[in-house]
């Protein structure tokens, strides 16, 4: 779970009423289903309208003035995972399909019906709300672009012996071919192709040293097109042929046993 719920409340606030300045020990999200008015978060005043909501950090003093009858749903919650960044205060607009409102209404239903595991379901819903909120306020690239690069690298780690193209990796990570190559090299210090080749050669060295598989079998096992390509790349990168590497490794093993 990314977040855990502390409380949820739904109500109608009459016109021309005022909620004095107060604060909470947890985060609070106040969703304005209908109505109009203003709310002050710290020193900043915001004007709310239907389908807007405020995010209020723990300890932040805030109030609320209603210019019209206002239907609100508000929840208190805590972030339960370091995967989420600290949430910034402010007034935000729910998107046209009102996904946050839908999730809040689902939470109200869970609270009313209290089916088995309803508390876990509530935490799932507030986690979904946090994702929807962060998606809506994040511009440009993903708030954690490193995740996409890590997914691509993990895919290479697990599938290095398969035919993999940089175009496929870029598409998997959600970047253009050239942008992916640039970001990957910046993050890991080598190009995607170089990283993939390192993984294949690492496995090949292990098989040469600890198994009696043929050179051709090792080439196929490690994802090379054929043994000629394997031998050429191995000698270029390692400085000796696979056969020489195997022989020297075997001789070193014998010497260490003497």
Residue, then its C-alpha position, 0 to 999 in steps of 0.5 A: x500500500x502507498x497510503x493508509x486512511x485515518x478518517x473519511x467524512x461526507x457532509x453538506x456545509x451551509x452557505x455563509x458558514x466558516x470553518x476556523x483555522x485548524x490543522x491535522x497530524x496527517x495529510x488531508x484531501x478535501x474534495x468539493x463536490x458542489x458549491x463555491x468558496x475559499x480556503x486558506x492553506x498557510x498564507x495562500x488563499x484558494x477559490x474552490x468550485x465543483x470538482x476541485x480539491x485541496x491537498x493539505x500537508x500535516x500540520x498545515x493551518x487551514x480554514x474554509x469559507x462557503x459562499x454557496x452550499x458546499x458538499x464536501x468529502x474529505x479524508x485524512x491519510x498517511x503516506x505508507x511508502x517511500x515510493x511516493x514523494x512528499x505531497x505539495x499543498x494546493x488546490x487541484x482540478x479533478x480530471x473530466x472523468x472525475x476519477x478521484x471523486x469516483x474513488x472517494x465515493x467508493x470509499x464511502x460505500x466501503x465505510x457504510x457496508x463494512x464488508x470483510x477486509x474493508x480497511x484494506x480496501x480503503x487503503x487500496x483506494x486512497x493509494x489509487x487516489x494518490x496515483x491519480x493525483x500525482x499523474x494529474x499534477x506531473x508534467x513532462x516525463x514520469x515523476x520517476x523516469x528511473x523506474x522505466x530504465x530499471x524495468x528495461x535493465x531488469x528485462x535485459x538481465x532476465x532475457x539476455x539470451x533472447x533476441x532483444x533490440x534497442x527499439x523494443x527496449x525503448x518502446x517498453x520504457x516509453x521513450x523514443x529510440x534516441x532518447x532511451x539510449x541517451x537516458x540509459x547511458x547517462x544512468x548506467x554509464x554504458x549504452x543498452x547494447x553494451x550492457x546487454x553484451x556485458x551480460x551475455x559475456x558474463x554468462x559465457x565466462x561462467x559457462x566456459x569456466x564451470x561447464x564442459x559445454x561446447x563453444x557453439x552451445x555456449x554461444x546459443x545459450x548466451x544469445x549470440x547469433x552463432x559461434x563465429x559472432x561469439x568468438x569475435x566479440x569475446x576476443x574483442x572484449x575479453x582479449x582472448x578467445x573462448x578456448x584460450x579463456x577456458x584453458x587458462x581458467x582450467x589451468x588456474x584452477x589446477x594451480x590453486x589446488x596444488 
